Amino acid sequence: MSNDLTKKAAEMLLQGATLLSEPCPYCKGVRVMKEGQALCVSCGRQPEKKEISKEIDPKDSKISIKKTLEQKLDILTKELESEKDHEKQQKILKSINSLLEAIEKLS
């Protein structure tokens, strides 16, 4: 651990940085983070930044959500058919109603 890195880490901590529980991915040393920037106190390296595509087609998202809701609706319908307890039936019916409302909003 170099003195320069130790000083920089100490300055960062005094300015509100926090110690990270996850070790450095390169040397397993202690890391300090401030404003999204992590500094390894041992080797001074920062993890590589990777671009994550956040472009999601709203149509695909709607279709996926609708499909999931319809699957849940099928499951609850089957559950309702076999349920004997009146209170449980009422809970299932409320859930089915909520799913139907959500599906309608997506259409």
ChimeraX attribute file (.defattr): number of C-alpha atoms within 10 A of each C-alpha:
attribute: neighborCount
match mode: 1-to-1
recipient: residues
	/A:1	11
	/A:2	10
	/A:3	10
	/A:4	11
	/A:5	16
	/A:6	15
	/A:7	12
	/A:8	15
	/A:9	25
	/A:10	14
	/A:11	12
	/A:12	17
	/A:13	15
	/A:14	10
	/A:15	10
	/A:16	10
	/A:17	18
	/A:18	16
	/A:19	17
	/A:20	14
	/A:21	9
	/A:22	11
	/A:23	14
	/A:24	22
	/A:25	12
	/A:26	13
	/A:27	12
	/A:28	12
	/A:29	16
	/A:30	18
	/A:31	24
	/A:32	23
	/A:33	17
	/A:34	15
	/A:35	8
	/A:36	8
	/A:37	11
	/A:38	21
	/A:39	24
	/A:40	26
	/A:41	22
	/A:42	18
	/A:43	17
	/A:44	20
	/A:45	15
	/A:46	14
	/A:47	12
	/A:48	6
	/A:49	6
	/A:50	6
	/A:51	6
	/A:52	6
	/A:53	6
	/A:54	6
	/A:55	6
	/A:56	8
	/A:57	8
	/A:58	9
	/A:59	9
	/A:60	10
	/A:61	11
	/A:62	14
	/A:63	13
	/A:64	12
	/A:65	15
	/A:66	19
	/A:67	13
	/A:68	13
	/A:69	18
	/A:70	17
	/A:71	12
	/A:72	15
	/A:73	20
	/A:74	13
	/A:75	12
	/A:76	17
	/A:77	15
	/A:78	11
	/A:79	14
	/A:80	18
	/A:81	9
	/A:82	9
	/A:83	13
	/A:84	10
	/A:85	9
	/A:86	9
	/A:87	10
	/A:88	13
	/A:89	17
	/A:90	12
	/A:91	12
	/A:92	18
	/A:93	15
	/A:94	12
	/A:95	15
	/A:96	21
	/A:97	13
	/A:98	14
	/A:99	18
	/A:100	15
	/A:101	11
	/A:102	15
	/A:103	18
	/A:104	10
	/A:105	9
	/A:106	11
	/A:107	8
